[in-house]
């Protein structure tokens, strides 16, 4: 976690028209011990299953070699020697972009075949000093790789693309040569000027939507846009379970009250604790959601829900959640929306045992509070790259 900024990573993709699988692959991983974030976007030649296999293989190799801090030329050499090549053109069947961010330090970018990465700073395109490296593999003719590095700053945005974005509209009356890199730059700058706080997810989504429009809503290639946004972190606290020692009730109530960010309270006993210490009433909300206890309102808290049953549902949904998934207004979905919109998440968990959790009549998928919170932490950190801090009381 950086004290100065948070790194938001998002991707939006659209498959080639009538394909059920994307021929592009995006991977991103946060190495907490090394304070690094590595993101990889690969594009397999063609579309469909074969392209997806090639893109996936390339992405995993690029990620693993980058994590091991292999020299850039060596990364490219191994990947190009491993991938099959086009027998006629003698070119690799996949292209890639690797962005390796040292948090609070330098960002390294390595590209092979993909459209050039765009970096936005202070509402302008940052002019990067690209170096060209020629590498020769056993299979492929001499190929050029583009490399650059720069010291990142807060509010920088880094955008990667597959050529389905820049070549969208190819052959049309409006874009006979494709949308192009310059038009893409202008479109992105206009978006940032109109909404200076636009999220990485929304920016990536708007880029892909435009490319889809350029192709008259029938994508002629797989389309991917990945965006990395270095910004002020959005903070959230989730408080669940009372302290094992009731003498700490006032202390934890003060901790929650003074937290600078959004707040979720899960559990009736937990909400009662705050209500008693803050002298604030709990007001039940009238909306009923089948299968879930209702939510409540309390001054100073953004959302009040039931405890372990709701949290267990949150973990179940997040386990299979995809960014294209539509969330409803049920208590678990409301929690998920708030979690995904946040960057630094503080979980305050009371360790007092609730005897009702030991009821053998509960459904088999029901998990004890500590177990479900541990599972939730793992999902937030590994799948969604959130910074999670846990306070046990």
C-alpha positions in Angstrom: 0.0 0.0 0.0 1.3 3.4 -0.9 0.7 6.4 1.4 0.5 8.8 -1.6 -1.8 7.0 -4.1 -3.7 3.9 -4.9 -3.2 1.9 -8.1 -6.6 1.0 -9.7 -6.4 -1.6 -12.4 -9.3 -2.4 -14.7 -9.9 -4.0 -18.1 -12.8 -4.1 -20.5 -13.1 -6.6 -23.4 -15.4 -7.5 -26.2 -15.1 -10.7 -28.2 -14.9 -10.9 -32.0 -18.5 -11.0 -33.4 -20.2 -14.4 -32.8 -17.3 -15.7 -30.7 -17.9 -17.0 -27.2 -14.3 -16.6 -26.1 -11.9 -13.7 -26.3 -8.7 -14.0 -28.2 -7.1 -11.4 -25.9 -5.9 -12.0 -22.3 -5.3 -9.7 -19.5 -3.5 -10.5 -16.2 -2.7 -8.3 -13.3 -1.0 -9.1 -10.0 0.1 -7.1 -7.0 3.3 -8.3 -5.3 2.8 -6.8 -1.8 6.2 -7.8 -0.4 8.0 -6.1 -3.3 5.6 -3.2 -3.6 5.0 -3.9 -7.3 2.0 -4.2 -9.6 2.5 -6.1 -12.9 -0.1 -6.0 -15.7 0.0 -7.9 -19.0 -2.2 -7.6 -22.1 -1.7 -10.2 -24.9 -3.4 -10.6 -28.2 -3.5 -14.0 -29.9 -3.5 -14.0 -33.7 -7.0 -14.4 -35.2 -9.9 -15.0 -32.8 -11.7 -17.8 -31.0 -10.3 -20.7 -29.0 -6.9 -20.9 -30.8 -6.2 -17.2 -30.2 -7.3 -17.5 -26.6 -4.9 -20.4 -26.0 -2.0 -18.4 -27.5 -2.8 -15.2 -25.7 -3.2 -17.1 -22.4 0.2 -18.9 -22.8 1.9 -15.6 -23.7 0.3 -13.7 -20.8 1.3 -16.4 -18.2 4.9 -16.5 -19.4 5.2 -12.7 -19.5 3.8 -12.5 -16.0 6.0 -15.2 -14.5 9.2 -13.8 -16.2 8.4 -10.3 -15.1 7.8 -11.4 -11.5 11.3 -13.0 -11.6 12.7 -9.7 -12.8 14.1 -11.3 -16.0 15.8 -8.9 -18.4 13.4 -7.5 -21.0 15.2 -8.9 -24.0 15.3 -12.4 -22.3 11.5 -12.3 -21.7 10.8 -11.6 -25.3 13.3 -14.2 -26.5 11.8 -17.0 -24.5 8.2 -16.1 -25.4 9.0 -15.9 -29.1 10.9 -19.2 -29.0 8.0 -20.9 -27.3 5.1 -19.6 -29.4 4.2 -21.1 -32.8 4.8 -18.8 -35.7 3.0 -18.0 -39.0 4.7 -20.2 -41.6 4.3 -17.6 -44.3 5.0 -14.3 -42.6 7.4 -15.8 -39.9 5.8 -13.7 -37.2 4.7 -14.7 -33.7 1.1 -15.8 -33.2 0.7 -13.4 -30.2 1.6 -9.9 -29.2 2.0 -8.4 -25.7 2.3 -5.4 -23.5 3.9 -5.6 -20.0 3.6 -2.8 -17.5 5.7 -3.3 -14.3 5.0 -0.6 -11.7 7.3 -0.2 -8.7 5.0 1.6 -6.3 6.4 5.0 -5.4 9.2 4.6 -8.0 9.6 3.7 -11.7 7.3 2.2 -14.2 8.7 -0.1 -16.9 6.8 -0.9 -20.2 7.7 -3.6 -22.7 5.7 -3.9 -25.9 5.8 -6.3 -28.8 3.3 -5.8 -31.6 0.5 -4.1 -29.6 -0.6 -0.5 -30.2 1.6 1.9 -28.2 0.7 2.4 -24.6 -0.7 5.8 -23.7 0.2 7.6 -20.5 -1.8 10.6 -19.4 -0.5 13.2 -17.0 -2.1 16.6 -16.1 -4.7 16.1 -18.9 -2.0 15.6 -21.6 -0.3 12.8 -23.3 3.0 12.1 -21.6 5.8 12.0 -24.1 7.8 8.8 -23.3 11.3 8.1 -24.5 10.9 4.7 -26.2 13.9 2.6 -26.9 13.9 -0.1 -29.6 15.5 -3.5 -28.9 16.0 -6.0 -31.7 15.8 -9.6 -30.6 16.2 -12.7 -32.8 14.6 -16.0 -31.8 15.2 -19.4 -33.2 11.8 -19.4 -34.9 11.0 -15.8 -35.7 12.9 -13.3 -37.9 14.5 -10.4 -36.1 11.8 -8.5 -34.2 11.7 -5.1 -32.6 10.5 -4.5 -29.1 9.6 -1.1 -27.7 10.7 -0.3 -24.1 10.5 2.7 -21.9 10.5 3.7 -18.3 9.4 6.7 -16.3 8.8 7.8 -12.7 5.1 7.8 -12.1 3.1 10.5 -10.4 -0.2 10.6 -8.6 -3.2 10.9 -11.1 -1.2 9.3 -13.9 -3.3 7.0 -16.2 -1.7 4.2 -18.2 -3.7 2.6 -21.0 -3.0 -0.6 -23.0 -4.8 -1.8 -26.0 -5.1 -4.7 -28.5 -5.3 -3.7 -32.1 -9.0 -4.4 -32.2 -9.3 -0.9 -30.7 -7.1 1.1 -33.1 -8.2 -0.9 -36.2 -11.9 -0.6 -35.4 -13.9 0.8 -38.3 -11.3 -0.5 -40.8 -12.8 -0.3 -44.3 -15.7 1.9 -43.4 -16.5 5.2 -45.1 -15.6 7.1 -41.9 -12.4 5.2 -41.0 -11.1 3.5 -44.2 -7.7 2.9 -42.5 -9.1 2.2 -39.1 -9.8 4.4 -36.1 -6.1 5.0 -35.5 -3.8 5.8 -32.6 -4.1 9.6 -32.9 -7.9 9.5 -32.9 -7.8 7.2 -29.9 -5.5 9.6 -28.0 -7.9 12.5 -28.7 -10.9 10.5 -27.6 -9.3 9.5 -24.3 -8.2 13.1 -23.6 -11.7 14.4 -24.2 -13.1 11.8 -21.7 -10.5 12.8 -19.0 -11.2 16.5 -19.6 -14.9 16.0 -19.2 -14.5 13.9 -16.1 -11.2 14.4 -14.4 -12.0 11.7 -11.8 -13.2 9.1 -14.3 -12.4 5.6 -12.9 -10.1 3.2 -14.7 -13.1 0.8 -15.2 -15.3 3.5 -16.8 -12.5 4.8 -19.0 -11.7 1.3 -20.3 -15.4 0.6 -20.9 -15.9 3.8 -22.9 -12.9 3.0 -25.1 -14.2 -0.5 -26.0 -17.7 0.8 -26.5 -16.5 3.3 -29.0 -14.5 0.7 -30.9 -17.6 -1.5 -31.0 -19.6 1.5 -32.4 -16.9 2.0 -35.0 -17.4 -1.6 -36.2 -21.2 -1.0 -36.4 -21.7 -3.2 -33.3 -20.2 -6.2 -35.0 -16.7 -6.5 -33.7 -14.3 -7.5 -36.5 -11.6 -8.4 -33.9 -11.3 -9.0 -30.2 -11.2 -5.7 -28.4 -9.4 -5.0 -25.1 -8.5 -1.8 -23.2 -6.8 -2.0 -19.9 -6.4 1.1 -17.7 -4.2 1.7 -14.7 -5.1 4.8 -12.6 -2.8 6.1 -9.8 -5.1 8.2 -7.6 -6.2 9.1 -4.1 -7.5 6.0 -2.4 -11.2 5.5 -1.6 -11.5 4.1 1.9 -14.1 1.9 3.4 -14.6 0.2 6.9 -16.6 -3.0 7.4 -17.4 -3.6 11.1 -18.7 -7.0 12.1 -19.0 -8.7 15.4 -18.7 -7.3 19.0 -15.5 -7.4 20.9 -14.8 -10.4 23.1 -14.4 -7.9 26.0 -17.4 -5.6 26.4 -15.2 -3.0 28.1 -13.8 -2.3 24.6 -17.2 -1.3 23.2 -16.6 2.4 23.6 -13.1 2.1 22.1 -14.3 0.4 19.0 -17.3 2.7 18.6 -14.9 5.6 18.7 -12.7 3.9 16.1 -15.6 3.5 13.7 -16.9 7.0 14.3 -13.5 8.6 13.5 -12.9 6.6 10.4 -12.5 8.8 7.3 -14.5 6.9 4.6 -17.6 4.9 4.0 -18.8 2.5 6.7 -20.7 -0.8 6.6 -21.9 -2.6 9.7 -22.8 -6.3 9.5 -24.7 -7.9 12.4 -27.6 -6.9 14.7 -25.4 -7.1 17.8 -22.7 -5.0 16.1 -25.2 -2.4 15.1 -26.8 -2.3 18.6 -23.3 -1.7 20.0 -22.8 1.4 17.9 -26.4 2.6 18.5 -25.9 2.3 22.3 -22.5 4.0 22.3 -23.4 6.8 19.8 -26.9 7.2 21.2 -28.3 6.9 17.6 -31.5 4.9 16.7 -31.5 2.1 14.2 -34.3 2.5 11.7 -35.4 -0.6 9.7 -35.8 -0.2 6.0 -39.1 -1.3 4.6 -37.8 -3.1 1.5 -37.9 -6.9 1.7 -35.4 -9.2 -0.2 -36.4 -12.9 -0.3 -33.7 -15.0 1.2 -32.0 -12.2 3.1 -32.7 -10.3 6.3 -33.6 -6.6 5.7 -31.2 -3.7 5.9 -31.3 -0.8 8.3 -30.3 2.8 8.6 -28.3 4.6 11.3 -26.7 8.1 11.4 -23.0 7.9 10.7 -23.1 4.5 8.8 -23.7 4.1 5.1 -25.2 0.6 5.3 -26.4 -1.7 8.1 -27.1 -5.4 7.3 -27.4 -8.7 9.1 -24.1 -10.4 9.8 -22.7 -13.8 8.8 -25.5 -15.0 6.4 -25.1 -11.8 4.4 -21.3 -11.9 4.5 -21.3 -15.5 3.4 -23.4 -14.6 0.4 -21.0 -11.7 -0.4 -18.1 -14.2 -0.5 -20.0 -16.6 -2.6 -20.9 -14.0 -5.2 -17.4 -12.5 -5.3 -15.9 -15.9 -5.9 -17.4 -16.1 -9.4 -18.0 -12.4 -10.0 -17.1 -10.9 -13.4 -16.8 -7.2 -14.1 -19.6 -7.5 -16.7 -22.0 -8.9 -14.1 -25.0 -6.8 -13.1 -25.5 -6.2 -9.4 -29.0 -5.8 -7.9 -30.1 -4.0 -4.7 -30.0 -7.0 -2.4 -28.0 -6.6 0.9 -25.1 -8.7 -0.4 -25.0 -6.9 -3.8 -25.1 -3.5 -2.0 -22.1 -4.5 0.1 -20.3 -5.8 -3.1 -20.9 -2.5 -4.9 -19.3 -0.6 -2.0 -16.4 -3.0 -1.7 -15.6 -2.8 -5.4 -15.8 1.0 -5.4 -13.3 1.2 -2.6 -9.5 0.8 -2.6 -8.3 0.6 1.0 -10.7 -1.6 3.0 -10.4 -1.9 6.8 -12.2 -4.8 8.4 -12.9 -4.5 12.1 -13.9 -7.9 13.4 -15.1 -8.7 16.9 -13.9 -12.1 18.2 -16.8 -12.7 20.6 -18.4 -16.1 19.8 -22.0 -16.0 18.7 -23.5 -19.3 20.0 -26.2 -19.2 17.3 -23.5 -19.9 14.7 -23.1 -23.4 16.2 -26.7 -24.3 15.4 -26.6 -27.6 13.4 -29.8 -26.8 11.6 -28.1 -24.0 9.7 -27.5 -24.6 5.9 -24.4 -26.4 5.0 -23.0 -23.4 3.1 -23.1 -21.3 6.2 -19.7 -20.4 7.6 -18.6 -19.0 10.9 -17.8 -15.3 11.0 -14.0 -15.7 11.2 -13.9 -18.2 8.4 -16.1 -16.2 6.0 -14.2 -13.0 6.7 -10.9 -14.8 6.0 -12.3 -16.0 2.7 -13.6 -12.5 1.9 -10.1 -11.0 2.6 -8.5 -13.5 0.3 -10.9 -12.6 -2.6 -10.5 -8.9 -2.1 -6.7 -9.0 -2.1 -6.0 -11.6 -4.8 -8.9 -11.3 -7.3 -9.7 -7.6 -6.9 -6.3 -6.2 -5.8 -7.7 -4.3 -2.9 -5.6 -3.2 0.0 -7.1 -4.9 3.1 -6.3 -4.2 6.7 -7.8 -6.3 9.5 -8.3 -5.2 13.1 -9.3 -8.0 15.5 -11.0 -6.8 18.7 
